[in-house]
Amino acid sequence: DNGLATELWLVTDYHENGSLFEYLRAHIISIEQAVKMTRSITNGLAYLHTEINGLDGKPGIAHRDLKSRNILVKSCGECCIGDLGLAVRLIEDCSTLDLNNVGTRRYMAPEIILDKIVQPDMIYNGGLEAFKKADIYSYSLVIWEILRRCECSSLNISASAYEMPYQNLVSNDPSIEEMKSIICDRKIRPPINSSWDNLNPLKDISKSVRESWFEEPASRLNIMRLKKIMNNAWNEISTLKNQITDLTSCGDFVSNDSAINDTTSYHCKSPFSNTTISTEFPSSLTSNDIIPNIVIKSKDVFSNDS
């Protein structure tokens, strides 16, 4: 022993906004921010699920505990997936896994609740496909949480109070029996807000949510299809935000008088904090002239933009 020691450090990014769960509880979000969040989560899950060959490749990974508490909100408004403590890789022998230790009961897929992932399922693709399908169900509940908190007054889309999935139907720490009664026996799913159909991107995302929480795993959308839907939604938002002024913020234009003779004050809640920003503009400007334009691109291992 030469007296030397090696310390191994794991260094990660710090995301001061905290978890998606905490963020949604505290903030109403714009439609643009909602789509940015859903797209980045989808891209992150697609990266996890996809096997990449080559020198810098990676195995396919199923998360197995996807929920809003395990997703972090970055300073740019995108999200990244964390807490891979229960994740499983393609190269592992999934038949040796403890199938009862899969995620949080509130977010468990029906087949997990019913203990339907059994030995025969482990043969196909190392069992990973079964767990990927369960991830998709959990993912749909997270996207639903995001949609509930988005707002666009000009399109009559109002934010609802934050709720966890099935919050009013089960206890805070629901048992397997409670969840089985709700999602398997009574086949209840979280309510869909009809106002989401007022804008195509939200309508498409809402439809994808409903197609991702089917009871039958094979009927759920796969992650690459979901990635395409979210990318299309983002492209539509990029076009529409030049036509709908409150698509990118949750603020209201308040004029000093009805004729707008002097100045117009714009009060806007920051998308990433509780701060309210007040700005005055010359009377020659109208609300249609003032278009917030927030486009920030960044790269993250689990919010891959590719």
N, C-alpha and C positions, 0 to 999 in steps of 0.2 A: 504494500500500500504506500503510494508516494504522497499521500495527504491531499491529493486533488479530488474534487468532486464535480460531477456534472449536474447542472440543473436544467431541466427541460421546461420551457415556458410556452404556453399557448396564447398568442396575442390575437385578439379579435377587435373588430370595429365597435365603438361605443355608440349606441343609438339612444339619444337623450329623450326621444318621444316615448320610449317604453314599448310595451306590447300593444298590439292592435286592440285587444280587449280594453286596456286602459284608455287608449286614444279615442275609441268610439264612444266610450262612456262619457268622455269629457267634451267631445267636439261634434258639431254638425259639419258635414263635409259637402263640398260642391260635387256636381256630377263629374266634372273633369277629374277631381281628386279620387272619386269612387272608382272610376274606370282605370286610373293610374294604379290604384291599389290592387284591384282585381287582376289586372293584366300582369303586374309584377309577381303576384302570388302564383298565378297560373304558369308563368314562365319559370318560376323557381321550382314548382312541383314537376313541370315537364323535364327540367334539368335533372332532378333527382331520379325520376322514373326511367330516364333514357340511359341505356348502356352506350358508352362511347369507347370505341376501339382505338388502338394506337398507343404511342409512347406516353402521351398525356391523357390517356383515357381513364374511364371510371366504370365500375359496374352499375347496373341498374339498382336503384335503392327505393324501397317502400318506407314511408315515414312512420306509419302506424300510431301516431298520436297527434294528428293535425287538428289544431284548434286556434282560436284567436289569441289565447294566452301564449302560444308558442310561435307567434309571428311578431316580428319587430317592425316598427315604423321608422324609416330612415328620414333624415332631415329634408330630403328632396320630395318626400311624400310617397315614395315607393315603399314596398314592404319586402322583407326577407324572412325566410323560414329558418327557425332555430329548433333547439332541443331535439336532437336525433338520438336520444337515449334508448328508444325502443325500435329504432330503424333496423331494417334487415337488408342485406345485400344479396344480389343474384347468386354469388359464388358460394353462399352458405347453404348448409343442409337444413332447409326450413322445417323438415320433419322433426327436428330435435327441439324446435322452439316451444316455449310455453305459450300455447294459444290463448290462455286465459288472461295473459298479461299484455293486452293489446289496447292501449289508449285510454281515453277518458270516457266514461259511460255515456255521458250526454251526447258525445259525438260518434259513438260506435255505430257502425253499419249494421243493418238487420241481420246479416249472416254471421256477424261477430256475436251479436246478442243471442242469436239462436244456436250458436256453437256449430255452425254448418261448415266451417273450414276444417275439414278433417283430413285424415291421412291421404285419401285418393287425390285431394286437391294439391298436395305437396309435390306430386310427381311432375305436374306440368310447370315447366320453367322454374323449377326449384321452389314452387309455391309462391313465387313473387307476384304473379298476376293476380292471385286472389287478394293479396294484401294491397296491391295497387288499386283494385276496384273498391276496396274498403276506404282507401285514401280519398277517392273521388267523392264518395258519400260525405265524408267529413268536410272536404273542401266545399261542397255545395252549401253546407250550413254556415261556413265562414263567409262566403260570398253573400249569402242572405243577410248576415249581420251588417255587412258594409252597405248594402243597398238600403236598408232601413234608415240609415243615418244621412242619406244624401238629400239635398234640397235644391229646388230650382223654382222660385216663385212664379216666374213668367210662364212656366209650363204646368203650374198647379201641382208640382211635385213637392210634398211636404215631408220633412224628416219626422220619423217616429222616435219616441223615447227608446233608449238602448234597451235591448232585451237579449239574453242568451237564448239559444234555441230551446224551445219547449219550456220556457221559464215559468209560464203560468199553469203548466200541466204537471210538472214534477217538482220534487223537492230540490233544495240547493245542491245536495250531493245525492243524486238519484241512484237507486239500486238497479240492478239488472232487471228485476221484476217490474219496476216502474217503467223503465224504458221499453221493455218487451210489450207491456200493455199498450203503450202509446204508439210505437212505431211499427210493431209487428201485428198485434191483435187488432187494434183500432185503425192502423195504417194512417195515422195523422202525420202531416208534415207542417212546417211553419207556414203562416199565412203569407200570401203574395199580395202586395199592394197594387191595385189596379192602375194607379197613376203612373207606375213604371212603364206602362204601355204608351205613355204620351210622347216618348222619345225613342227612336229606333235603337240606339245603342243599349239603353237600359232594357228595352223590350227583349232584345236578343240575349242579353245577359240573364235576365229573369227566366227566359225560356230554357237556357242552358242549365240553370240551377234546378229547375223542375225535372230536367232530363238527366240530372246527375244524382238525384236521391231516390231513384226507383228502387223498389225492394229487390228486384232481380239484378244481380251484379252485371250480368251480360248485357242488360238493357241500358246501362249507364254510358254516357259519353266517355270516350277515352281522352287522355290528357292532350294529345296532339290536336284533336278536334276542338277542344276547349281553347287551346292556345290560338288557333285560327280565329275563333269567334272573338276572343278578347283583342287580338290585333286589329281585326276589322272594326271593332267598337272604338278602339283608340284612334284609328284613322278617321272615322266618322266624327268623333269629338273634335279632332284637329280642324276639320272643315267647319263644323257647326259653331265653334266658339267665336268665329268672326261674324256670326249672324245673331247669336243669342248672348246678350251681354252678361247675364248672371249665370252662365254655364260654368264659369271658372272660379266664382267666388260666392260666398253666402252673404253678401251685403245688400243694402238697399240704397237707392238714390233718394235723397231728401232735399227738396228745393226750399229756398228761403221763403218763397211765396209762389202762388199758383201760376203767375206769369213768368217766373224765372227771370226777373229783371236784373238782378245783381249777380249773385254767385250761386253755384250749386254745390252742396256739400256731399261728398261720397263717404259713407261710413261702411267699412269693410272689416269683417273678422278675418284675421290672418288664418290661412288654412292650416298652419302648423303651430299655432299657439292660441292663448286666450286673449291676446292683444287686439284691441280695436284701433284701427287706423282711420283718422278723419282727415280729409283733404278737400280743399276748395278749388274749384275750377272756374274760369271766366264764364259769363252767362252765354257767350257765343257757342259754348260746347253743350251738347245734349248728352243724355245717358247713352245714346247710340254711338257717340264718339269715343266713349271711355270704355275700352275693352281690356281688362286684365289679360296679360299674355304670359302664362307660366309654363315654360317648356324646359325641363331640366332632365338631361339624360345622364345616367350613371351606370356603372357596371358593378355587379355583385355576384358572388359565386352562386347564390341561391335566388337571384332575381335576374337571371340571364336575359338580355334583350335580344338574343339571336333568334 
